[in-house]
Amino acid sequence: MTFSITANDPQSKARTGTLTTEHGPIQTPIFMPVGTAGTVKAVHQRELETDIDAEIILGNTYHLYMRPGLEVLNQAGGLHGFNGWRRPILTDSGGYQVYSLSNTRKIKEEGVTFKSHIDGSKHTFTPEGVMDIQRTIGADIIMAFDECTPYPCEYGYARQSMEMTHRWLGRCIDRFDSTEGLYGYKQTLFPIVQGSTYADLRRQSAEVIASKEREGNAIGGLAVGEPAEEMYAMIELVNEILPADKPRYLMGVGTPANILEAIALGVDMFDCVMPTRNARHGLLFTTEGIMNIKNEKWSRDFSPIDAGLGGYASTFYSKAYLRHLVKSEELLGGQIASLHNLTFYLWLVRQAREHIAAGDFVAWKNEMVVRLMQRL
């Protein structure tokens, strides 16, 4: 994998770049649609490629390990062969999912023991095992195994967790560097900065991660309930330490405003379930603000969902028709809304790239943050 910066904003830390993998290039800043179980919910691969123009999608180690399982994935030639997606894939290590299984998990130095959310069976994830699982899944970019701490989190626990995450990282690197990909193309490993919202811990973790000199780095453990101002402070601190010539991935973030503010702080890559999860509940992100399509006011509005956005789903269907589908609990309603929201998120980062290149990103960002968060 290679990464080259193509433009720097003169008034912020925002930059554009090209991240190149063996499954194709990725223009940054980029938003990665989340395909937890091998699919972006309610969206065909063809729609992701042709309608939304997603350059990379995300899969999840925990869920793919559970279903369909490693034997099936291996026989299919990895996730690319299984789901037919021809562009790059990133896999989360499953650390966040294990974090969410707080009632059944047990964390030790060796790894994490937990019970399946499907059938209650017992499993163990170790750093070495997670590397092997992600080798089998075959993503272009794979994540180190870490512990995601909750918010709020006591300082002592945050420190112990961070130090264990660093030890786990050493084991991940040893396993990754001593093995090869299974499907004839190279994979790359991203370490993850932790440390909760404690500045000294975040600084220490960023220094450890930077010292590993991997091809890219991630920032984890944020967007778990902390105030936005604290999240932005941690991002700014960490990005002052992580090498500027490597891509920076902010995990699990977030709202349009979160993404724009983090781009201004030097983040290059994002993922979040929000576009598709909100879509299934009738909440739409548009170029003019946030729309609850269930509201009665849209019942006789026959104008396009978002004429200013472009894209098939956003311009072909009317607000009234989408409202009818969502209120009737028709499956097509969730599909159209998901297509629309993902189109919006990819539009947003493309617009950001254009304004960074033009040198007026900050003024545009400040205007958009206000506009996009207003309720229609």
VEXPA-761020 format. One line per 4 residues: number of its first residue (from 1); for each residue z, y, x of C-alpha. Coordinates in pm, whole numbers, plus 50000, padded with zeros to 5 digits. Example, Ala and Ser with C-alpha at 12.3 -4.5 7.8 and 13.67 -1.06 7.14 Angstrom:
2
1 = 50780,49550,51230 | 50714,49894,51367
END
This chain:
376
1 = 50000,50000,50000 | 49922,50351,50117 | 50027,50693,49988 | 49870,51027,50066
5 = 49972,51369,49935 | 49678,51572,49804 | 49845,51898,49691 | 50184,52072,49710
9 = 50304,52327,49456 | 50390,52655,49632 | 50691,52733,49408 | 50861,52393,49374
13 = 50881,52048,49531 | 50610,51914,49300 | 50317,51741,49463 | 50015,51530,49376
17 = 49914,51219,49562 | 49722,50895,49564 | 49904,50565,49587 | 49661,50285,49671
21 = 49725,49917,49600 | 49498,49615,49614 | 49460,49637,49236 | 49343,49996,49254
25 = 49454,50356,49311 | 49725,50544,49122 | 49722,50921,49093 | 50068,51075,49109
29 = 50274,51207,48941 | 50230,50907,48713 | 50400,50762,48407 | 50409,50381,48385
33 = 50411,50229,48034 | 50682,49964,48007 | 50560,49611,47938 | 50896,49435,47961
37 = 50787,49085,47859 | 50433,49105,47991 | 50304,49335,47719 | 50337,49702,47633
41 = 50462,49660,47277 | 50191,49685,47008 | 49919,49783,47256 | 49621,49577,47375
45 = 49537,49570,47745 | 49192,49711,47658 | 49356,50007,47481 | 49582,50068,47778
49 = 49281,50079,48006 | 49015,50254,47797 | 49203,50467,47542 | 49522,50556,47730
53 = 49388,50514,48085 | 49717,50382,48218 | 49682,50336,48594 | 49984,50106,48632
57 = 50221,49925,48396 | 50571,49787,48440 | 50704,49436,48380 | 51058,49303,48399
61 = 51187,49025,48621 | 51470,48916,48392 | 51262,48888,48075 | 50962,48723,48241
65 = 51194,48477,48414 | 51338,48388,48074 | 51005,48379,47893 | 50741,48248,47962
69 = 50912,48128,48282 | 50802,48098,48642 | 50608,47774,48606 | 50376,47922,48346
73 = 50328,48242,48545 | 50253,48052,48863 | 49997,47831,48691 | 49830,48141,48543
77 = 49801,48308,48883 | 50085,48552,48826 | 50127,48818,48561 | 49783,48965,48627
81 = 49625,48630,48549 | 49855,48568,48252 | 49808,48894,48061 | 49463,48992,48189
85 = 49570,49333,48322 | 49342,49421,48615 | 49520,49730,48745 | 49849,49763,48939
89 = 50181,49630,48809 | 50538,49717,48909 | 50832,49490,48828 | 51191,49601,48783
93 = 51426,49357,48954 | 51623,49282,48638 | 51930,49462,48766 | 51941,49698,48469
97 = 51904,49412,48222 | 52187,49223,48390 | 52388,49549,48370 | 52327,49556,47995
101 = 52467,49201,47961 | 52813,49333,48046 | 52991,49089,47814 | 52859,48779,47988
105 = 52792,48875,48350 | 53004,48813,48659 | 52919,49008,48973 | 53004,48862,49313
109 = 52882,48914,49668 | 52648,48618,49630 | 52482,48763,49322 | 52522,48789,48946
113 = 52593,48505,48705 | 52507,48573,48341 | 52416,48408,48012 | 52070,48423,47862
117 = 52035,48654,47563 | 51801,48390,47415 | 52004,48069,47416 | 52326,48140,47601
121 = 52230,47928,47902 | 52388,48019,48235 | 52182,48167,48520 | 52240,48329,48860
125 = 52037,48607,49021 | 52075,48652,49396 | 51884,48903,49610 | 51684,48619,49763
129 = 51616,48459,49427 | 51498,48785,49274 | 51253,48831,49560 | 51119,48480,49498
133 = 51088,48545,49125 | 50895,48866,49184 | 50670,48689,49434 | 50585,48446,49153
137 = 50530,48723,48899 | 50297,48882,49152 | 50346,49253,49088 | 50196,49497,49338
141 = 50528,49683,49369 | 50856,49497,49339 | 51210,49633,49330 | 51515,49541,49532
145 = 51804,49378,49345 | 52080,49630,49278 | 52373,49698,49049 | 52331,49983,48803
149 = 52669,50143,48739 | 52758,50293,48399 | 52840,50655,48323 | 53113,50761,48353
153 = 53208,50549,48651 | 53521,50571,48865 | 53454,50682,49221 | 53601,50370,49378
157 = 53387,50138,49172 | 53074,50347,49232 | 53135,50330,49608 | 53198,49955,49612
161 = 52893,49892,49395 | 52672,50110,49614 | 52788,49936,49932 | 52719,49596,49777
165 = 52375,49717,49665 | 52306,49814,50028 | 52412,49468,50148 | 52196,49309,49882
169 = 51908,49528,50000 | 51936,49384,50350 | 51909,49035,50204 | 51613,49140,49986
173 = 51431,49278,50288 | 51500,48968,50497 | 51366,48741,50222 | 51068,48962,50139
177 = 50962,49004,50502 | 50989,48631,50571 | 50769,48528,50276 | 50414,48589,50160
181 = 50258,48671,49826 | 50124,48374,49631 | 49795,48506,49501 | 49601,48647,49795
185 = 49703,49013,49780 | 49988,49204,49937 | 50301,49323,49760 | 50537,49602,49859
189 = 50914,49635,49819 | 51093,49954,49705 | 51468,49996,49779 | 51682,50176,49519
193 = 51924,50466,49575 | 52252,50432,49383 | 52585,50619,49387 | 52639,50731,49027
197 = 52680,51110,49000 | 52887,51151,49318 | 52705,51372,49566 | 52855,51215,49878
201 = 52767,50864,49760 | 52414,50963,49663 | 52368,51128,50003 | 52496,50820,50185
205 = 52280,50586,49978 | 51968,50798,50027 | 52025,50796,50403 | 52060,50416,50406
209 = 51748,50369,50194 | 51545,50616,50404 | 51648,50431,50720 | 51480,50112,50595
213 = 51138,50278,50627 | 50978,50094,50336 | 50649,50207,50180 | 50820,50372,49882
217 = 51167,50441,49745 | 51333,50448,49404 | 51619,50640,49248 | 51824,50429,49008
221 = 52144,50458,48809 | 52050,50780,48630 | 51961,50847,48264 | 52256,50625,48165
225 = 52442,50892,47968 | 52514,51166,48221 | 52430,51531,48137 | 52077,51631,48235
229 = 52210,51892,48478 | 52397,51623,48672 | 52089,51403,48679 | 51875,51687,48816
233 = 52139,51768,49079 | 52139,51408,49203 | 51757,51396,49210 | 51739,51718,49412
237 = 51999,51596,49661 | 51836,51257,49709 | 51483,51396,49745 | 51596,51621,50027
241 = 51675,51301,50221 | 51410,51049,50114 | 51098,51083,50331 | 50843,51322,50184
245 = 50548,51108,50290 | 50658,50813,50072 | 50634,50790,49691 | 50958,50850,49499
249 = 51016,50657,49179 | 51277,50775,48925 | 51369,50470,48720 | 51403,50479,48342
253 = 51340,50852,48288 | 51277,50985,48028 | 51198,51269,47786 | 50897,51496,47848
257 = 51135,51767,47969 | 51309,51522,48205 | 50976,51421,48354 | 50855,51777,48409
261 = 51183,51889,48568 | 51190,51582,48793 | 50829,51643,48901 | 50938,51991,49006
265 = 51206,51825,49221 | 50953,51603,49400 | 50945,51280,49197 | 50614,51092,49182
269 = 50662,50793,48951 | 50831,50742,48613 | 50884,50474,48351 | 51067,50472,48020
273 = 51069,50273,47695 | 51101,50597,47497 | 50733,50644,47401 | 50699,50303,47236
277 = 51059,50268,47113 | 51052,50609,46944 | 50707,50534,46804 | 50835,50228,46620
281 = 51088,50456,46447 | 50827,50717,46354 | 50918,50974,46620 | 50610,51123,46784
285 = 50569,51341,47092 | 50289,51592,47045 | 50137,51885,47230 | 50328,52118,46995
289 = 50665,51944,46981 | 50848,51644,46837 | 50741,51513,46496 | 50932,51280,46264
293 = 50637,51133,46079 | 50868,50997,45806 | 50940,51348,45678 | 50803,51429,45334
297 = 50625,51738,45471 | 50358,51513,45626 | 50282,51314,45311 | 49981,51530,45217
301 = 49885,51656,45561 | 49541,51508,45621 | 49489,51673,45959 | 49478,51460,46275
305 = 49807,51344,46424 | 49748,51572,46725 | 49406,51737,46748 | 49498,51899,47079
309 = 49571,51574,47255 | 49248,51381,47234 | 49235,51004,47227 | 49126,50779,46945
313 = 49459,50716,46771 | 49570,51079,46787 | 49251,51229,46647 | 49109,50961,46413
317 = 49415,50902,46192 | 49583,51167,45977 | 49951,51248,45963 | 49959,51149,45596
321 = 49807,50809,45664 | 50038,50734,45956 | 50338,50839,45747 | 50227,50601,45473
325 = 50198,50313,45720 | 50535,50380,45881 | 50716,50425,45550 | 50552,50105,45421
329 = 50660,49923,45739 | 50302,49821,45808 | 50253,49686,46161 | 49957,49919,46215
333 = 50190,50218,46184 | 50387,50119,46492 | 50068,50042,46679 | 49907,50380,46606
337 = 50230,50566,46685 | 50270,50375,47013 | 49912,50448,47115 | 49965,50813,47037
341 = 50293,50849,47228 | 50159,50672,47535 | 49845,50887,47523 | 50074,51191,47517
345 = 50282,51078,47817 | 49973,51008,48027 | 49823,51340,47917 | 50143,51515,48025
349 = 50138,51384,48382 | 49763,51452,48412 | 49824,51810,48302 | 50105,51834,48559
353 = 49868,51718,48833 | 49611,51978,48734 | 49865,52262,48739 | 50014,52150,49071
357 = 49665,52157,49221 | 49603,52502,49066 | 49932,52638,49206 | 50078,52747,48870
361 = 50287,52440,48789 | 50626,52614,48753 | 50511,52871,48497 | 50330,52602,48299
365 = 50628,52365,48321 | 50873,52626,48196 | 50655,52700,47896 | 50596,52332,47818
369 = 50962,52232,47839 | 51041,52476,47559 | 50737,52390,47349 | 50752,52012,47373
373 = 51118,51983,47274 | 51096,52187,46953 | 51114,52002,46623 | 50809,52032,46400
END
